[in-house]
């Protein structure tokens, strides 16, 4: 519901703040007082009309702000999704400012938003019956959804939509697979070749390190032999061999130890050194004996390293482990491509299965919709007769969806059709020329679809256009009934309608030599009785009209 509306510098409204009742609100006042400005302010607030021509004289900017209280969880979810703004405690505050140059700033809960998003939110929040383009129920897509909610086929429609989307996705997938079939086969061929090349090399963990060590040894075999022989010569074969020197040293430290027991461990330590060096000599001697160059083995190692380096450069980004990582990626890609081939092999069967489901659900949905449409038309026509449109005829037209243009809404679309006068053809509801007639038709439909329509606020500008007092009472009752499920804001010239309102606003205009100001006030008690009486008889209020006003108010209660 619209809880509060703040307006500043809008046309002849200087500044005002209105607090609405959650049920039925009515605005009354003399012609030209500015009642329609309230509707204009709401339309501007929701991005449904331009505000350039509404800025007050000499004003630097005009401001309109609305505070909405939302209770429908689905509506809150829709708005949150559109705006990406969290709506806490169901409170939504929209504010718009416009300056004379036409620059507009818009915010929702203090977060700036664009006009396109604002319009979508406006259509969800408020249904205004004054200008056709602003009306939620005049759109064919909304009519279909409302018919489903009215007839209890909403779940079946959602099921159809789900199957349709999966069916369309598979069709799209088939086209994609078909389009890339040749490329996919080329990729499979390439990946299989690369995988076979890597697997054919039969690489082993740490193989590169081992081969590089062997290659280094065999490439330097002469230098190794020269160095090893030099070490052996230094240890045992030279004139001053190290081991000979140590043996002489051993004899000397042994004599020292025999003289001084404090040096008793020295002979043993020298003996250990001699033993270690003897082991080194024997190890190097064996190493030299086995150190032979094998050209064939060297060639094999060289070829193997060449192969590994080529694979590293080609697949491993210069790293040996990179080859194994690339191989794993090849297997993953091949798996995906082969899965695509499997999908392509049986996709026609899956498409056919979903198409069958879609048609079965669609036919059931169509049957329910046809029955719902008949019942809806009967009820609307009954209400139209009560609203003095006895010659009018309402029905729901079904338009079969072409096979080449399938939609997720069903096998058909709908159009609410109306004939307001005998002898004229049925025409879409959105093409009714008379705003008064359209408002009454919409009131009839909304009275029936009130629980189906998630718009929280309904605004009627000309619902009592060209109707008399007796019909006004009927309209008042219907507006009261509608206000049980939706907040109603109405501009009326009829006291029979105004008497039914839960909150009554009076719009007055005061003019001076230099300015004209429109003001709005809430009337209650005796003030409301006098306003109703003035609506009955004009400025000439009598005790009779006062009595009539009281009776109207009592009767409406």
Long-range contacts (C-beta under 8 A, 24 or more apart in sequence): 1-68, 1-69, 1-456, 1-457, 1-487, 2-42, 2-66, 2-67, 2-68, 2-125, 2-126, 2-456, 2-457, 2-487, 2-489, 3-67, 3-68, 3-69, 4-65, 4-66, 4-67, 5-38, 5-41, 5-42, 5-45, 5-64, 5-65, 5-66, 5-67, 6-63, 6-64, 6-65, 6-66, 7-41, 7-63, 7-64, 8-62, 8-63, 8-64, 9-55, 9-56, 9-59, 9-60, 9-61, 9-62, 9-63, 10-37, 10-40, 10-41, 10-44, 10-51, 10-54, 10-55, 10-56, 10-62, 10-63, 10-64, 11-37, 11-40, 11-54, 11-55, 11-56, 11-518, 12-37, 12-56, 12-509, 12-516, 12-517, 12-518, 13-37, 13-41, 13-56, 13-517, 13-518, 13-519, 13-520, 14-56, 14-517, 16-519, 16-520, 18-505, 18-520, 20-487, 20-489, 20-503, 21-487, 21-501, 21-502, 21-503, 22-69, 22-487, 23-480, 23-483, 23-484, 23-487, 23-488, 23-502, 24-479, 24-480, 24-483, 24-488, 24-490, 24-500, 24-501, 24-502, 24-503, 25-487, 25-488, 25-489, 25-490, 25-501, 25-502, 25-503, 25-504, 25-505, 26-489, 26-490, 26-491, 26-492, 26-497, 26-498, 26-500, 26-501, 26-503, 26-504, 26-505, 27-489, 27-490, 27-491, 27-492, 27-505, 27-506, 27-507, 27-520, 28-491, 28-492, 28-493, 28-498, 28-504, 28-505, 28-506, 28-507, 28-531, 28-535, 29-506, 29-507, 29-508, 29-509, 30-508, 30-509, 31-493, 32-509, 33-507, 33-508, 33-509, 33-518, 34-507, 34-509, 34-518, 35-491, 35-507, 36-130, 36-461, 36-491, 37-518, 38-489, 38-491, 38-505, 38-507, 38-520, 39-128, 39-130, 39-459, 39-461, 39-491, 42-66, 42-126, 42-128, 42-459, 42-489, 43-128, 43-130, 43-131, 43-134, 44-96, 44-98, 45-94, 45-96, 45-122, 46-94, 46-118, 46-119, 46-121, 46-122, 46-123, 46-125, 46-126, 47-96, 47-106, 47-115, 47-118, 47-119, 47-122, 48-119, 48-122, 48-128, 48-131, 48-133, 48-134, 49-131, 50-102, 51-96, 51-98, 51-104, 52-98, 52-100, 52-102, 54-98, 55-98, 55-99, 55-100, 57-515, 59-100, 60-99, 60-100, 61-97, 61-98, 61-99, 61-100, 62-97, 62-98, 63-95, 63-96, 63-97, 64-95, 64-96, 65-93, 65-94, 65-95, 65-96, 66-93, 66-94, 66-95, 67-91, 67-92, 67-93, 68-92, 68-93, 68-94, 68-125, 68-456, 68-457, 70-456, 71-456, 72-454, 72-456, 74-454, 75-124, 75-125, 75-454, 75-456, 78-124, 79-121, 79-124, 79-125, 82-117, 82-120, 82-121, 83-108, 83-111, 83-113, 83-117, 83-121, 85-109, 85-111, 85-113, 92-125, 94-118, 94-121, 123-455, 124-454, 124-455, 125-455, 125-456, 125-457, 126-455, 126-456, 126-457, 126-458, 126-459, 127-446, 127-453, 127-455, 127-457, 127-458, 127-459, 128-459, 128-461, 129-435, 129-438, 129-439, 129-442, 129-443, 129-458, 129-459, 129-460, 129-461, 129-462, 129-463, 130-435, 130-439, 130-459, 130-460, 130-461, 130-462, 132-430, 132-438, 135-430, 135-442, 136-453, 136-455, 137-416, 137-429, 137-442, 137-445, 137-446, 137-449, 137-453, 138-416, 138-429, 138-430, 139-430, 140-413, 140-414, 140-415, 141-409, 141-413, 143-396, 143-414, 143-415, 143-416, 144-409, 144-410, 144-413, 144-414, 146-449, 146-452, 146-453, 147-369, 147-372, 147-373, 147-376, 147-396, 147-414, 148-369, 148-372, 149-449, 149-451, 149-452, 150-372, 150-376, 150-448, 150-449, 150-452, 151-368, 151-369, 151-371, 151-372, 151-373, 151-375, 151-376, 152-368, 152-372, 153-365, 153-368, 153-369, 153-372, 156-361, 156-364, 156-365, 156-368, 157-365, 157-409, 157-410, 159-361, 160-358, 160-361, 160-362, 160-365, 160-408, 160-409, 160-410, 161-408, 161-409, 163-354, 163-357, 163-358, 163-361, 164-358, 164-406, 164-407, 164-408, 165-408, 166-354, 167-351, 167-354, 167-355, 167-357, 167-358, 168-406, 168-408, 170-347, 170-350, 170-351, 170-354, 171-351, 173-343, 173-347, 174-344, 174-347, 174-348, 174-351, 177-340, 177-343, 177-344, 177-347, 178-344, 181-344, 184-337, 184-340, 184-341, 187-333, 187-337, 188-334, 188-337, 188-338, 188-341, 191-330, 191-333, 191-334, 191-337, 192-334, 194-315, 194-330, 195-327, 195-330, 195-331, 195-334, 197-311, 198-311, 198-315, 198-323, 198-326, 198-327, 198-330, 199-327, 201-307, 201-308, 201-311, 203-308, 203-311, 203-323, 203-324, 207-308, 207-320, 208-305, 208-308, 208-320, 211-301, 211-304, 211-305, 211-308, 212-305, 214-301, 215-298, 215-301, 215-302, 215-305, 218-293, 218-294, 218-297, 218-298, 218-301, 219-298, 221-291, 221-292, 221-293, 224-291, 225-288, 225-291, 228-284, 228-287, 228-288, 228-291, 229-288, 231-280, 231-284, 232-281, 232-284, 232-285, 232-288, 235-277, 235-280, 235-281, 236-281, 242-277, 243-274, 243-277, 243-278, 243-281, 246-270, 246-273, 246-274, 246-277, 247-274, 250-274, 359-411, 362-410, 362-411, 363-411, 365-410, 365-411, 366-398, 366-410, 366-411, 366-412, 369-398, 369-410, 369-412, 369-414, 370-398, 373-398, 373-414, 376-448, 376-449, 379-448, 380-441, 380-444, 380-445, 380-448, 383-443, 383-444, 383-447, 383-448, 383-478, 384-440, 384-441, 384-444, 386-474, 386-478, 387-440, 387-443, 387-444, 387-471, 387-474, 387-475, 387-478, 388-440, 388-467, 388-471, 388-474, 389-420, 389-437, 389-440, 389-441, 391-420, 391-421, 391-422, 392-418, 392-419, 392-420, 392-421, 392-437, 392-441, 393-418, 393-419, 393-426, 394-418, 394-441, 394-444, 394-445, 395-426, 397-426, 416-445, 434-465, 435-461, 435-462, 435-465, 436-462, 436-463, 436-464, 436-465, 436-466, 436-467, 439-463, 439-465, 440-467, 440-475, 443-475, 443-478, 443-479, 443-482, 444-478, 446-482, 446-486, 447-478, 447-481, 447-482, 450-481, 450-482, 450-484, 450-485, 450-486, 451-485, 453-486, 455-486, 456-486, 456-487, 457-486, 457-487, 457-488, 457-489, 458-482, 458-486, 458-487, 458-488, 458-489, 459-488, 459-489, 459-490, 460-488, 460-489, 460-490, 460-491, 461-491, 462-491, 463-490, 463-492, 463-497, 464-492, 464-493, 464-494, 464-497, 467-494, 469-494, 469-495, 469-496, 470-496, 472-496, 472-497, 473-497, 476-500, 476-556, 480-556, 493-535, 494-535, 495-532, 495-533, 495-535, 495-536, 495-549, 495-552, 496-552, 498-531, 498-532, 498-535, 499-532, 499-549, 499-552, 499-553, 499-555, 499-556, 500-556, 504-528, 504-531, 506-531, 528-553, 529-553
